[in-house]
Amino acid sequence: MSNYEILILTKMEVVEATVQKFLTETLKVKDLKIQKLENNELAYPIKKETHANYFLCNTKADPSLITELTRKLNIKKDFLRYLVINLDLEKGLKPKKIRPNRNWSKNKPHFTPRSNNPISNSNEQVAKTESNTKTIEQKEKPAKKVGKTSTKATKKTDKE
């Protein structure tokens, strides 16, 4: 006997009692727990149905009874879809192991502070840059050349 999880998708008219009766007769089990999961609108029509009920059942059964169950589920028209999972054979998802990056300390950027007191340094740097810009502006100003006239003035004189 193996553990099975059975998910059944039925028409909206089907009641939980009819599903439980069908499964107990087919699987020959006395105590069967069925959970009605939800009524749901389907993403696409299945056998011309747009809404369905979901039922979930966990049970122990023989593989021969499970094959008989799948055969009967295919024949009955009230059951739209089903999924039978053998929990003993199903492998669970294993989480990936996170390995620490061993080279992180080598690739880590090293920052060195410029001084112990950054506020006083920043004020001094601002004062230095202001004085530097003043001296650069004074040096770059060319002397005015006397004797040249603008091009507009020469054009006016030519016309006259």
trRosetta pair geometry for C-beta under 8 A, 3 or more apart (Angstrom, degrees):
i j d omega theta_ij theta_ji phi_ij phi_ji
1 60 4.7 49 160 167 119 104
1 61 6.4 177 -147 94 88 5
1 62 5.9 -60 -98 -72 68 59
2 60 6.9 180 88 -147 24 70
2 61 7.2 -35 59 64 68 54
2 62 7.9 95 17 -124 79 23
2 63 6.7 45 17 -60 123 84
2 86 5.5 -3 142 -151 141 100
2 87 7.4 166 162 48 91 71
2 88 4.6 -106 -150 11 101 134
2 89 7.5 0 -159 -16 143 93
3 58 7.2 -3 -172 -173 95 90
3 59 7.6 167 -150 93 55 31
3 60 5.7 -39 -94 -94 56 75
3 86 7.4 111 79 -167 58 54
3 87 4.2 -48 101 55 108 118
3 88 5.5 127 36 -40 87 88
4 58 7.4 172 89 -150 50 48
4 59 5.7 -18 62 67 93 76
4 60 7.3 142 14 -107 81 24
4 61 5.8 -34 13 33 131 103
4 66 6.2 175 -91 -100 160 129
4 84 6.0 -16 -169 -168 119 90
4 85 6.7 146 -159 75 64 49
4 86 5.9 -35 -101 -102 77 51
4 87 6.6 -167 -96 -2 20 90
5 56 7.2 -14 -173 -167 92 91
5 57 7.4 158 -158 84 47 50
5 58 5.4 -16 -105 -101 74 76
5 84 7.6 156 80 -155 49 43
5 85 4.6 -12 58 59 96 104
5 87 5.8 86 -16 -55 99 108
6 23 7.4 163 83 -123 153 130
6 56 7.4 153 83 -157 54 44
6 57 4.5 -14 61 63 101 100
6 58 7.8 -177 20 -78 72 29
6 59 7.0 -10 4 22 114 107
6 69 7.6 -66 -117 147 146 148
6 82 6.8 -14 -170 -170 90 104
6 83 7.2 161 -154 83 45 54
6 84 5.2 -6 -107 -106 81 74
6 85 7.7 -166 -74 24 39 68
7 54 6.8 -16 -169 -166 95 94
7 55 7.3 158 -155 82 47 50
7 56 5.5 -12 -104 -104 75 73
7 57 7.9 -175 -74 24 33 69
7 82 6.7 158 87 -158 56 53
7 83 4.4 1 55 53 103 101
7 85 7.9 33 -1 -4 98 104
8 19 6.4 170 81 -146 147 126
8 54 7.5 149 79 -157 49 46
8 55 4.7 -14 60 61 98 101
8 56 8.0 -171 21 -75 70 30
8 57 7.4 21 -3 3 108 110
8 73 7.3 -128 -121 -132 109 127
8 79 5.9 -61 -167 -138 107 110
8 81 7.7 167 -157 91 43 52
8 82 4.9 -8 -109 -109 69 90
9 46 7.4 25 125 82 136 161
9 52 5.0 19 -176 158 92 143
9 53 7.4 155 -156 77 47 47
9 54 6.0 -18 -101 -101 68 67
9 79 7.2 101 75 -169 55 67
9 80 4.6 -65 110 67 100 103
9 81 4.1 19 43 53 125 88
9 82 6.9 -145 21 -69 75 45
10 14 4.0 -74 153 56 135 147
10 19 6.5 -112 -42 -80 155 121
10 52 6.3 149 71 -166 35 89
10 53 4.9 -22 63 61 92 99
10 55 6.6 25 -2 -2 116 114
10 78 5.7 7 -154 149 99 84
10 79 5.5 -47 -101 -107 78 55
10 80 6.3 166 -115 5 18 88
11 14 5.3 107 62 -11 75 102
11 49 5.7 -127 -115 -112 82 151
11 52 6.6 -66 -108 -120 24 74
11 53 7.4 7 89 16 22 96
11 78 5.4 -98 19 -156 111 65
11 80 6.5 126 -55 -41 64 104
12 39 6.9 54 -122 -140 94 112
12 49 7.5 178 -11 -159 90 118
12 51 5.1 29 -62 103 125 107
12 52 6.7 -114 -58 -109 70 27
12 53 6.3 129 -111 -30 43 95
13 78 7.5 -100 74 -136 97 104
14 18 5.7 -115 -162 71 81 129
14 19 6.4 80 157 -51 116 98
14 53 6.2 -136 70 40 97 135
14 78 5.0 115 -76 175 126 119
14 79 7.8 66 -72 -73 168 58
15 18 5.2 96 60 4 78 100
15 19 7.5 -147 97 -2 43 87
16 19 5.7 -58 -153 38 38 111
16 20 6.2 36 153 -19 71 107
16 34 6.1 167 -166 104 98 128
16 36 5.2 -79 -87 -58 122 122
16 55 6.9 154 -121 -108 77 123
17 20 5.7 -55 -145 38 31 111
17 21 6.2 33 155 -20 65 107
18 21 5.7 -51 -144 37 32 112
18 22 6.3 35 155 -21 64 106
18 78 7.6 -51 126 135 137 162
19 22 5.7 -55 -149 36 30 113
19 23 6.3 23 156 -14 65 108
19 34 6.1 150 106 -162 114 161
19 55 5.2 -125 160 -110 165 178
20 23 6.0 -58 -145 40 29 106
20 24 6.2 26 160 -17 66 109
20 32 6.1 161 -152 90 85 117
20 34 5.1 -131 -84 5 93 142
21 24 6.1 -57 -142 38 27 107
21 25 6.3 23 160 -15 63 110
22 25 6.2 -63 -151 38 25 107
22 26 6.2 13 159 -11 64 115
22 72 7.6 -177 -177 132 105 132
22 76 7.6 2 -142 -63 146 167
23 26 5.9 -61 -139 43 29 105
23 27 5.6 0 173 7 69 117
23 29 7.5 -30 138 46 87 113
23 32 5.6 176 108 169 118 160
23 34 7.1 143 33 -73 151 124
23 57 6.1 -135 -146 -132 165 172
23 59 7.6 180 168 -31 122 158
23 69 7.5 34 -127 -130 69 123
24 27 6.7 -62 -124 53 21 90
24 28 7.6 75 172 -97 51 13
24 29 5.8 -107 -129 66 64 72
24 30 7.3 56 -149 -122 111 17
24 32 5.2 -144 -79 7 88 140
25 28 7.5 10 -179 -71 23 53
26 65 6.9 129 145 -177 73 91
26 68 6.2 -175 -170 114 93 103
26 69 4.8 107 144 -97 135 81
26 72 5.7 -133 -112 40 135 155
27 32 7.2 115 66 -94 133 136
27 59 6.2 26 166 137 162 155
27 61 4.9 -77 -154 -106 108 137
27 65 5.2 92 -131 155 57 131
27 66 7.8 34 -108 -76 95 56
27 69 6.3 16 -67 -72 85 127
28 65 6.5 -111 23 -123 101 141
29 32 5.1 101 100 -66 119 103
29 59 5.8 -95 -57 -157 174 129
29 60 7.7 137 -110 63 131 66
29 61 6.7 -80 -53 -84 122 97
32 57 6.5 0 178 -153 100 119
32 59 6.0 -9 -128 -92 89 125
33 57 7.0 158 86 -138 54 69
33 58 6.8 -10 69 50 103 84
34 55 5.5 -7 -175 -173 110 110
34 56 7.2 149 -160 74 58 44
34 57 5.0 -25 -105 -88 76 95
35 55 7.0 154 78 -158 47 57
35 56 4.7 -16 60 60 100 97
35 57 7.6 -179 20 -73 70 46
36 53 6.5 -39 -152 -175 100 111
36 54 7.3 120 -168 81 53 59
36 55 5.8 -31 -104 -102 58 76
37 54 3.9 -40 53 95 118 112
37 55 6.9 -161 1 -88 87 21
37 56 5.7 75 -49 -14 111 108
38 53 7.7 -171 96 -145 34 54
38 54 5.6 16 47 35 67 114
39 51 6.5 14 177 179 95 108
39 52 7.5 176 -152 90 58 32
39 53 5.7 -32 -100 -95 68 69
40 51 7.0 171 88 -152 36 67
40 52 6.1 -23 62 63 82 76
40 53 7.9 137 17 -104 76 23
40 54 6.5 29 5 -20 120 112
41 50 6.3 -7 -154 151 79 85
41 51 5.5 -41 -103 -98 56 77
42 45 6.6 115 88 -97 131 28
42 46 5.9 -123 -162 0 165 100
42 49 6.9 83 3 111 144 79
42 50 5.6 -144 41 -165 100 41
42 51 6.7 -155 -7 -89 87 22
42 52 5.7 57 -56 3 110 111
45 48 5.7 9 172 -121 127 22
45 49 6.3 144 -158 60 77 35
45 50 5.4 -43 -97 -79 83 71
46 49 5.6 -32 69 57 72 94
46 52 7.1 4 50 -55 124 140
46 80 4.7 81 117 -174 129 125
46 81 6.4 -58 -173 -31 157 109
47 77 7.6 179 179 -164 152 81
47 80 5.7 -148 25 -126 122 89
49 52 6.0 84 132 -69 128 93
49 80 6.1 -102 51 -93 141 137
52 80 5.7 -74 -120 22 138 150
58 87 8.0 25 -142 -29 98 146
61 65 4.7 -108 174 78 114 127
61 66 5.7 132 102 -54 124 88
61 69 7.9 39 136 -21 164 139
62 65 4.7 93 61 4 85 102
62 66 7.2 -149 96 -7 47 85
63 66 5.4 -52 -149 34 39 115
63 67 6.6 41 154 -20 68 99
64 67 5.8 -49 -152 32 34 110
64 68 6.6 35 149 -17 63 104
65 68 5.4 -52 -151 37 37 114
65 69 6.3 44 148 -25 66 102
66 69 5.3 -47 -148 32 35 116
66 70 6.5 35 154 -17 65 101
66 84 6.0 138 -167 178 112 151
67 70 5.8 -51 -149 36 33 109
67 71 6.5 38 151 -21 63 105
68 71 5.6 -53 -151 34 33 115
68 72 6.5 27 154 -14 66 107
69 72 5.9 -59 -148 40 30 106
69 73 6.2 31 154 -21 66 108
69 84 7.3 121 96 -86 124 145
70 73 5.6 -51 -141 36 32 114
70 74 6.5 36 157 -21 62 104
70 82 7.2 -162 -119 89 71 137
70 84 6.4 -88 -74 -2 107 145
71 74 6.0 -58 -157 32 29 111
71 75 6.8 23 149 -18 63 108
72 75 5.6 -56 -149 35 37 111
72 76 6.3 31 159 -17 71 105
73 76 6.2 -51 -138 36 30 105
73 79 5.0 -80 -158 101 79 157
73 82 4.8 -23 172 -4 153 153
76 79 5.0 63 91 14 110 103
79 82 6.1 6 170 -47 125 109
85 90 5.8 20 175 -57 104 144
86 89 4.4 29 104 28 118 108
86 90 6.2 161 85 -28 61 90
87 90 5.5 -51 -132 30 34 116
100 104 7.6 -81 167 -1 86 130
101 104 4.3 93 99 -46 108 104
103 106 4.9 -53 -167 41 73 116
103 107 5.7 56 138 -12 91 108
104 107 6.1 -69 -142 48 30 98
104 108 6.1 53 154 -54 66 97
105 108 5.4 -29 -145 -2 32 124
113 116 7.1 85 117 -87 137 34
113 118 7.2 -99 -164 -65 108 106
114 118 7.0 93 54 -107 101 85
114 121 6.3 156 102 165 120 166
115 118 6.6 155 66 -80 85 51
115 120 7.9 -81 102 70 141 94
115 121 5.0 150 38 -60 134 142
117 120 4.7 25 120 23 120 108
117 121 6.4 148 95 -16 70 93
118 121 5.5 -63 -148 43 37 115
118 122 6.1 39 158 -27 72 105
119 122 6.0 -54 -149 30 28 109
119 123 6.9 26 154 -16 61 104
120 123 5.9 -54 -154 34 35 111
120 124 6.5 34 151 -17 66 107
121 124 5.7 -58 -150 38 33 110
121 125 6.2 32 154 -20 68 107
122 125 5.6 -53 -146 36 33 112
122 126 6.4 36 154 -22 65 103
123 126 5.8 -52 -149 32 32 111
123 127 6.6 30 153 -17 64 105
124 127 5.8 -55 -152 36 33 111
124 128 6.4 33 151 -20 65 107
125 128 5.6 -54 -147 36 33 112
125 129 6.3 31 156 -18 67 105
126 129 5.9 -55 -147 37 30 108
126 130 6.4 31 154 -20 64 106
127 130 5.9 -54 -149 34 30 111
127 131 6.5 24 156 -14 64 107
128 131 6.0 -59 -149 39 30 106
128 132 6.2 32 153 -21 66 109
129 132 5.5 -53 -145 37 33 114
129 133 6.4 34 157 -21 66 103
130 133 6.0 -54 -149 33 30 108
130 134 6.7 30 153 -20 62 104
131 134 5.8 -52 -151 32 35 113
131 135 6.6 29 155 -15 65 106
132 135 6.1 -60 -150 38 31 106
132 136 6.3 30 154 -19 66 109
133 136 5.7 -55 -145 37 33 112
133 137 6.3 36 156 -22 66 105
134 137 5.9 -54 -148 35 29 111
134 138 6.5 28 155 -18 63 107
135 138 5.8 -53 -148 36 33 112
135 139 6.4 31 155 -18 65 108
136 139 5.9 -59 -150 37 31 110
136 140 6.2 22 158 -17 67 113
137 140 6.1 -63 -143 38 27 106
137 141 6.9 37 160 -35 63 99
138 141 6.5 -47 -155 12 30 111
145 148 5.5 37 107 7 112 118
149 153 4.5 -92 163 75 119 135
149 154 5.9 136 94 -49 117 89
150 153 4.9 98 60 3 80 101
150 154 7.4 -150 96 -3 46 87
151 154 5.7 -56 -152 37 38 111
151 155 6.5 42 151 -24 68 104
152 155 5.8 -53 -152 31 33 113
152 156 6.7 34 153 -20 64 103
153 156 5.9 -53 -153 32 34 111
153 157 6.7 30 152 -16 64 106
154 157 5.8 -56 -150 37 35 110
154 158 6.5 40 152 -25 66 104
155 158 5.7 -53 -152 30 33 113
155 159 6.8 32 154 -20 64 105
156 159 6.0 -57 -155 32 33 111
156 160 6.8 28 153 -20 64 107
157 160 5.9 -56 -150 32 35 110
